């Protein structure tokens, strides 16, 4: 599920690379997600990181967040190719995102790619800043319920309940 959390943040990052929100505001979103991940995914012995998890990310989560409906405007052109490049370079199907070392490996790799993403998308990213600000400000009532549904769906793919 850490992969799913990273995917969500990656989706947001690809949409708004030049205007990162305040760390405190981001923590309001990521901390409850990470707590649920640790409890419901890692706590049940699920080892997220294999190809089935990448498929869940690509088929279920990213199409929801990187969509005109969620973004309220067309997604950035080229986002799917960038996502594929990130996964190709940073993800290994042997990763277990419950392990700190695998989280760090992916995170460090992703951070290493961030500069080129910022250069490439910086000119268009500003249009997504107000959208991201609104999503973070209204997280609890608008997007948190859907994120929790994704946890439930994911757990079901592993034969578990979240």
Rosetta constraint file for C-alpha pairs under 8 A:
AtomPair CA 1 CA 5 HARMONIC 6.29 0.50
AtomPair CA 1 CA 37 HARMONIC 5.64 0.50
AtomPair CA 1 CA 41 HARMONIC 6.37 0.50
AtomPair CA 1 CA 48 HARMONIC 5.87 0.50
AtomPair CA 1 CA 97 HARMONIC 7.31 0.50
AtomPair CA 1 CA 151 HARMONIC 7.35 0.50
AtomPair CA 1 CA 154 HARMONIC 7.74 0.50
AtomPair CA 2 CA 6 HARMONIC 6.01 0.50
AtomPair CA 2 CA 34 HARMONIC 7.10 0.50
AtomPair CA 2 CA 37 HARMONIC 6.37 0.50
AtomPair CA 2 CA 48 HARMONIC 7.23 0.50
AtomPair CA 2 CA 97 HARMONIC 5.52 0.50
AtomPair CA 2 CA 98 HARMONIC 6.93 0.50
AtomPair CA 2 CA 103 HARMONIC 7.68 0.50
AtomPair CA 3 CA 7 HARMONIC 5.88 0.50
AtomPair CA 3 CA 48 HARMONIC 6.99 0.50
AtomPair CA 3 CA 49 HARMONIC 6.68 0.50
AtomPair CA 3 CA 53 HARMONIC 7.80 0.50
AtomPair CA 3 CA 57 HARMONIC 7.99 0.50
AtomPair CA 3 CA 97 HARMONIC 6.41 0.50
AtomPair CA 4 CA 8 HARMONIC 6.15 0.50
AtomPair CA 4 CA 57 HARMONIC 6.35 0.50
AtomPair CA 4 CA 61 HARMONIC 7.50 0.50
AtomPair CA 5 CA 9 HARMONIC 6.30 0.50
AtomPair CA 5 CA 30 HARMONIC 7.56 0.50
AtomPair CA 5 CA 33 HARMONIC 6.95 0.50
AtomPair CA 5 CA 34 HARMONIC 7.36 0.50
AtomPair CA 6 CA 10 HARMONIC 5.82 0.50
AtomPair CA 7 CA 11 HARMONIC 5.94 0.50
AtomPair CA 7 CA 57 HARMONIC 7.11 0.50
AtomPair CA 7 CA 61 HARMONIC 7.90 0.50
AtomPair CA 7 CA 62 HARMONIC 7.27 0.50
AtomPair CA 8 CA 12 HARMONIC 6.33 0.50
AtomPair CA 8 CA 61 HARMONIC 7.59 0.50
AtomPair CA 8 CA 62 HARMONIC 7.28 0.50
AtomPair CA 8 CA 65 HARMONIC 7.39 0.50
AtomPair CA 9 CA 13 HARMONIC 5.94 0.50
AtomPair CA 10 CA 14 HARMONIC 6.00 0.50
AtomPair CA 11 CA 15 HARMONIC 6.38 0.50
AtomPair CA 11 CA 62 HARMONIC 6.94 0.50
AtomPair CA 11 CA 65 HARMONIC 6.83 0.50
AtomPair CA 11 CA 66 HARMONIC 6.44 0.50
AtomPair CA 12 CA 16 HARMONIC 6.24 0.50
AtomPair CA 12 CA 132 HARMONIC 7.21 0.50
AtomPair CA 13 CA 17 HARMONIC 5.18 0.50
AtomPair CA 13 CA 20 HARMONIC 7.77 0.50
AtomPair CA 14 CA 76 HARMONIC 7.65 0.50
AtomPair CA 14 CA 79 HARMONIC 6.68 0.50
AtomPair CA 14 CA 117 HARMONIC 7.62 0.50
AtomPair CA 14 CA 121 HARMONIC 7.83 0.50
AtomPair CA 15 CA 75 HARMONIC 7.23 0.50
AtomPair CA 15 CA 76 HARMONIC 6.36 0.50
AtomPair CA 15 CA 125 HARMONIC 6.09 0.50
AtomPair CA 15 CA 128 HARMONIC 5.99 0.50
AtomPair CA 16 CA 20 HARMONIC 6.87 0.50
AtomPair CA 16 CA 122 HARMONIC 7.94 0.50
AtomPair CA 16 CA 125 HARMONIC 4.61 0.50
AtomPair CA 16 CA 126 HARMONIC 6.53 0.50
AtomPair CA 16 CA 127 HARMONIC 7.86 0.50
AtomPair CA 16 CA 128 HARMONIC 5.42 0.50
AtomPair CA 16 CA 129 HARMONIC 5.79 0.50
AtomPair CA 16 CA 132 HARMONIC 7.32 0.50
AtomPair CA 17 CA 117 HARMONIC 7.13 0.50
AtomPair CA 17 CA 118 HARMONIC 5.34 0.50
AtomPair CA 17 CA 121 HARMONIC 6.65 0.50
AtomPair CA 17 CA 122 HARMONIC 6.13 0.50
AtomPair CA 17 CA 125 HARMONIC 5.76 0.50
AtomPair CA 18 CA 118 HARMONIC 6.11 0.50
AtomPair CA 18 CA 121 HARMONIC 7.76 0.50
AtomPair CA 18 CA 122 HARMONIC 5.21 0.50
AtomPair CA 18 CA 125 HARMONIC 5.85 0.50
AtomPair CA 18 CA 126 HARMONIC 6.61 0.50
AtomPair CA 19 CA 125 HARMONIC 7.47 0.50
AtomPair CA 19 CA 126 HARMONIC 6.79 0.50
AtomPair CA 19 CA 129 HARMONIC 6.26 0.50
AtomPair CA 21 CA 25 HARMONIC 6.83 0.50
AtomPair CA 21 CA 26 HARMONIC 6.68 0.50
AtomPair CA 21 CA 132 HARMONIC 7.92 0.50
AtomPair CA 21 CA 133 HARMONIC 7.11 0.50
AtomPair CA 22 CA 26 HARMONIC 6.36 0.50
AtomPair CA 23 CA 27 HARMONIC 6.06 0.50
AtomPair CA 24 CA 28 HARMONIC 6.59 0.50
AtomPair CA 25 CA 29 HARMONIC 7.08 0.50
AtomPair CA 25 CA 136 HARMONIC 6.83 0.50
AtomPair CA 25 CA 137 HARMONIC 7.82 0.50
AtomPair CA 26 CA 30 HARMONIC 6.16 0.50
AtomPair CA 26 CA 136 HARMONIC 7.10 0.50
AtomPair CA 27 CA 31 HARMONIC 5.37 0.50
AtomPair CA 28 CA 32 HARMONIC 7.15 0.50
AtomPair CA 29 CA 33 HARMONIC 6.74 0.50
AtomPair CA 29 CA 136 HARMONIC 7.04 0.50
AtomPair CA 29 CA 139 HARMONIC 6.90 0.50
AtomPair CA 30 CA 34 HARMONIC 5.92 0.50
AtomPair CA 31 CA 35 HARMONIC 6.08 0.50
AtomPair CA 32 CA 36 HARMONIC 6.16 0.50
AtomPair CA 33 CA 37 HARMONIC 6.07 0.50
AtomPair CA 34 CA 38 HARMONIC 6.11 0.50
AtomPair CA 35 CA 39 HARMONIC 6.16 0.50
AtomPair CA 36 CA 40 HARMONIC 5.58 0.50
AtomPair CA 36 CA 41 HARMONIC 7.45 0.50
AtomPair CA 37 CA 41 HARMONIC 5.10 0.50
AtomPair CA 37 CA 42 HARMONIC 6.54 0.50
AtomPair CA 38 CA 42 HARMONIC 4.92 0.50
AtomPair CA 38 CA 43 HARMONIC 5.93 0.50
AtomPair CA 38 CA 98 HARMONIC 7.25 0.50
AtomPair CA 39 CA 43 HARMONIC 4.66 0.50
AtomPair CA 39 CA 44 HARMONIC 7.38 0.50
AtomPair CA 40 CA 44 HARMONIC 6.05 0.50
AtomPair CA 40 CA 161 HARMONIC 7.88 0.50
AtomPair CA 40 CA 162 HARMONIC 5.41 0.50
AtomPair CA 41 CA 45 HARMONIC 6.69 0.50
AtomPair CA 41 CA 46 HARMONIC 5.35 0.50
AtomPair CA 41 CA 47 HARMONIC 7.61 0.50
AtomPair CA 41 CA 48 HARMONIC 7.88 0.50
AtomPair CA 41 CA 155 HARMONIC 7.23 0.50
AtomPair CA 41 CA 162 HARMONIC 7.66 0.50
AtomPair CA 42 CA 46 HARMONIC 5.40 0.50
AtomPair CA 42 CA 47 HARMONIC 6.70 0.50
AtomPair CA 42 CA 98 HARMONIC 5.64 0.50
AtomPair CA 44 CA 160 HARMONIC 7.76 0.50
AtomPair CA 46 CA 158 HARMONIC 7.32 0.50
AtomPair CA 47 CA 96 HARMONIC 5.14 0.50
AtomPair CA 47 CA 97 HARMONIC 6.79 0.50
AtomPair CA 47 CA 98 HARMONIC 6.36 0.50
AtomPair CA 48 CA 53 HARMONIC 6.35 0.50
AtomPair CA 48 CA 95 HARMONIC 7.50 0.50
AtomPair CA 48 CA 96 HARMONIC 5.28 0.50
AtomPair CA 48 CA 97 HARMONIC 5.54 0.50
AtomPair CA 48 CA 98 HARMONIC 6.91 0.50
AtomPair CA 49 CA 53 HARMONIC 5.77 0.50
AtomPair CA 49 CA 54 HARMONIC 7.09 0.50
AtomPair CA 49 CA 92 HARMONIC 7.42 0.50
AtomPair CA 49 CA 93 HARMONIC 5.67 0.50
AtomPair CA 49 CA 94 HARMONIC 6.63 0.50
AtomPair CA 49 CA 95 HARMONIC 5.02 0.50
AtomPair CA 49 CA 96 HARMONIC 5.01 0.50
AtomPair CA 49 CA 97 HARMONIC 5.90 0.50
AtomPair CA 50 CA 54 HARMONIC 6.58 0.50
AtomPair CA 50 CA 92 HARMONIC 7.66 0.50
AtomPair CA 50 CA 93 HARMONIC 4.33 0.50
AtomPair CA 50 CA 94 HARMONIC 6.28 0.50
AtomPair CA 50 CA 95 HARMONIC 6.92 0.50
AtomPair CA 50 CA 96 HARMONIC 7.72 0.50
AtomPair CA 51 CA 55 HARMONIC 6.11 0.50
AtomPair CA 51 CA 93 HARMONIC 5.71 0.50
AtomPair CA 52 CA 56 HARMONIC 6.21 0.50
AtomPair CA 53 CA 57 HARMONIC 6.22 0.50
AtomPair CA 54 CA 58 HARMONIC 6.13 0.50
AtomPair CA 55 CA 59 HARMONIC 5.87 0.50
AtomPair CA 56 CA 60 HARMONIC 5.46 0.50
AtomPair CA 56 CA 61 HARMONIC 6.91 0.50
AtomPair CA 56 CA 154 HARMONIC 7.51 0.50
AtomPair CA 57 CA 61 HARMONIC 4.97 0.50
AtomPair CA 57 CA 62 HARMONIC 5.98 0.50
AtomPair CA 58 CA 62 HARMONIC 5.61 0.50
AtomPair CA 58 CA 63 HARMONIC 6.99 0.50
AtomPair CA 59 CA 63 HARMONIC 6.50 0.50
AtomPair CA 60 CA 64 HARMONIC 6.68 0.50
AtomPair CA 61 CA 65 HARMONIC 6.56 0.50
AtomPair CA 61 CA 150 HARMONIC 7.28 0.50
AtomPair CA 62 CA 66 HARMONIC 5.57 0.50
AtomPair CA 63 CA 67 HARMONIC 6.00 0.50
AtomPair CA 64 CA 70 HARMONIC 6.84 0.50
AtomPair CA 65 CA 70 HARMONIC 5.65 0.50
AtomPair CA 65 CA 71 HARMONIC 7.08 0.50
AtomPair CA 66 CA 70 HARMONIC 6.88 0.50
AtomPair CA 66 CA 71 HARMONIC 6.72 0.50
AtomPair CA 66 CA 75 HARMONIC 5.88 0.50
AtomPair CA 67 CA 71 HARMONIC 5.92 0.50
AtomPair CA 67 CA 72 HARMONIC 7.82 0.50
AtomPair CA 67 CA 73 HARMONIC 7.78 0.50
AtomPair CA 67 CA 74 HARMONIC 6.74 0.50
AtomPair CA 67 CA 75 HARMONIC 5.86 0.50
AtomPair CA 68 CA 72 HARMONIC 5.07 0.50
AtomPair CA 68 CA 73 HARMONIC 4.73 0.50
AtomPair CA 68 CA 74 HARMONIC 4.69 0.50
AtomPair CA 68 CA 75 HARMONIC 6.08 0.50
AtomPair CA 69 CA 73 HARMONIC 7.20 0.50
AtomPair CA 71 CA 75 HARMONIC 6.86 0.50
AtomPair CA 71 CA 128 HARMONIC 7.81 0.50
AtomPair CA 71 CA 131 HARMONIC 6.59 0.50
AtomPair CA 72 CA 131 HARMONIC 7.64 0.50
AtomPair CA 75 CA 79 HARMONIC 7.46 0.50
AtomPair CA 76 CA 124 HARMONIC 7.84 0.50
AtomPair CA 78 CA 82 HARMONIC 6.40 0.50
AtomPair CA 79 CA 83 HARMONIC 6.07 0.50
AtomPair CA 80 CA 84 HARMONIC 6.14 0.50
AtomPair CA 81 CA 85 HARMONIC 6.17 0.50
AtomPair CA 82 CA 86 HARMONIC 6.15 0.50
AtomPair CA 83 CA 87 HARMONIC 6.20 0.50
AtomPair CA 84 CA 88 HARMONIC 5.94 0.50
AtomPair CA 85 CA 89 HARMONIC 6.03 0.50
AtomPair CA 86 CA 90 HARMONIC 5.65 0.50
AtomPair CA 86 CA 91 HARMONIC 7.45 0.50
AtomPair CA 86 CA 110 HARMONIC 6.72 0.50
AtomPair CA 86 CA 113 HARMONIC 7.68 0.50
AtomPair CA 87 CA 91 HARMONIC 4.89 0.50
AtomPair CA 87 CA 92 HARMONIC 7.98 0.50
AtomPair CA 88 CA 92 HARMONIC 7.90 0.50
AtomPair CA 89 CA 109 HARMONIC 7.54 0.50
AtomPair CA 90 CA 105 HARMONIC 7.46 0.50
AtomPair CA 90 CA 106 HARMONIC 5.22 0.50
AtomPair CA 90 CA 109 HARMONIC 5.43 0.50
AtomPair CA 90 CA 110 HARMONIC 6.51 0.50
AtomPair CA 91 CA 95 HARMONIC 7.17 0.50
AtomPair CA 91 CA 106 HARMONIC 6.17 0.50
AtomPair CA 95 CA 102 HARMONIC 5.67 0.50
AtomPair CA 96 CA 102 HARMONIC 6.16 0.50
AtomPair CA 96 CA 103 HARMONIC 7.99 0.50
AtomPair CA 97 CA 102 HARMONIC 5.60 0.50
AtomPair CA 97 CA 103 HARMONIC 5.39 0.50
AtomPair CA 98 CA 102 HARMONIC 7.69 0.50
AtomPair CA 98 CA 103 HARMONIC 7.44 0.50
AtomPair CA 99 CA 103 HARMONIC 6.40 0.50
AtomPair CA 100 CA 104 HARMONIC 6.03 0.50
AtomPair CA 101 CA 105 HARMONIC 6.06 0.50
AtomPair CA 102 CA 106 HARMONIC 6.23 0.50
AtomPair CA 103 CA 107 HARMONIC 6.01 0.50
AtomPair CA 104 CA 108 HARMONIC 5.82 0.50
AtomPair CA 105 CA 109 HARMONIC 6.22 0.50
AtomPair CA 106 CA 110 HARMONIC 6.07 0.50
AtomPair CA 107 CA 111 HARMONIC 6.04 0.50
AtomPair CA 108 CA 112 HARMONIC 6.19 0.50
AtomPair CA 109 CA 113 HARMONIC 6.56 0.50
AtomPair CA 110 CA 114 HARMONIC 6.29 0.50
AtomPair CA 111 CA 115 HARMONIC 7.64 0.50
AtomPair CA 113 CA 117 HARMONIC 6.46 0.50
AtomPair CA 114 CA 118 HARMONIC 6.03 0.50
AtomPair CA 115 CA 119 HARMONIC 6.31 0.50
AtomPair CA 116 CA 120 HARMONIC 6.04 0.50
AtomPair CA 117 CA 121 HARMONIC 5.89 0.50
AtomPair CA 117 CA 122 HARMONIC 7.68 0.50
AtomPair CA 118 CA 122 HARMONIC 5.00 0.50
AtomPair CA 119 CA 123 HARMONIC 7.92 0.50
AtomPair CA 121 CA 125 HARMONIC 5.80 0.50
AtomPair CA 122 CA 126 HARMONIC 7.21 0.50
AtomPair CA 124 CA 128 HARMONIC 7.86 0.50
AtomPair CA 125 CA 129 HARMONIC 6.89 0.50
AtomPair CA 127 CA 131 HARMONIC 7.93 0.50
AtomPair CA 128 CA 132 HARMONIC 6.26 0.50
AtomPair CA 129 CA 133 HARMONIC 6.12 0.50
AtomPair CA 130 CA 134 HARMONIC 6.14 0.50
AtomPair CA 131 CA 135 HARMONIC 6.18 0.50
AtomPair CA 132 CA 136 HARMONIC 6.14 0.50
AtomPair CA 133 CA 137 HARMONIC 6.05 0.50
AtomPair CA 134 CA 138 HARMONIC 6.00 0.50
AtomPair CA 135 CA 139 HARMONIC 5.58 0.50
AtomPair CA 135 CA 142 HARMONIC 7.65 0.50
AtomPair CA 135 CA 143 HARMONIC 7.32 0.50
AtomPair CA 138 CA 142 HARMONIC 5.80 0.50
AtomPair CA 138 CA 143 HARMONIC 7.41 0.50
AtomPair CA 139 CA 143 HARMONIC 4.98 0.50
AtomPair CA 139 CA 144 HARMONIC 5.63 0.50
AtomPair CA 140 CA 144 HARMONIC 5.11 0.50
AtomPair CA 140 CA 145 HARMONIC 7.46 0.50
AtomPair CA 141 CA 145 HARMONIC 7.25 0.50
AtomPair CA 142 CA 146 HARMONIC 7.82 0.50
AtomPair CA 143 CA 147 HARMONIC 6.29 0.50
AtomPair CA 144 CA 148 HARMONIC 6.20 0.50
AtomPair CA 145 CA 149 HARMONIC 6.35 0.50
AtomPair CA 146 CA 150 HARMONIC 6.39 0.50
AtomPair CA 147 CA 151 HARMONIC 6.59 0.50
AtomPair CA 148 CA 152 HARMONIC 6.45 0.50
AtomPair CA 149 CA 153 HARMONIC 6.16 0.50
AtomPair CA 150 CA 154 HARMONIC 5.97 0.50
AtomPair CA 151 CA 155 HARMONIC 6.09 0.50
AtomPair CA 151 CA 162 HARMONIC 6.65 0.50
AtomPair CA 152 CA 156 HARMONIC 6.30 0.50
AtomPair CA 152 CA 161 HARMONIC 6.61 0.50
AtomPair CA 152 CA 162 HARMONIC 5.28 0.50
AtomPair CA 153 CA 157 HARMONIC 6.63 0.50
AtomPair CA 154 CA 158 HARMONIC 6.88 0.50
AtomPair CA 155 CA 159 HARMONIC 6.35 0.50
AtomPair CA 155 CA 160 HARMONIC 4.93 0.50
AtomPair CA 155 CA 161 HARMONIC 5.58 0.50
AtomPair CA 155 CA 162 HARMONIC 5.99 0.50
AtomPair CA 156 CA 160 HARMONIC 5.29 0.50
AtomPair CA 156 CA 161 HARMONIC 6.20 0.50
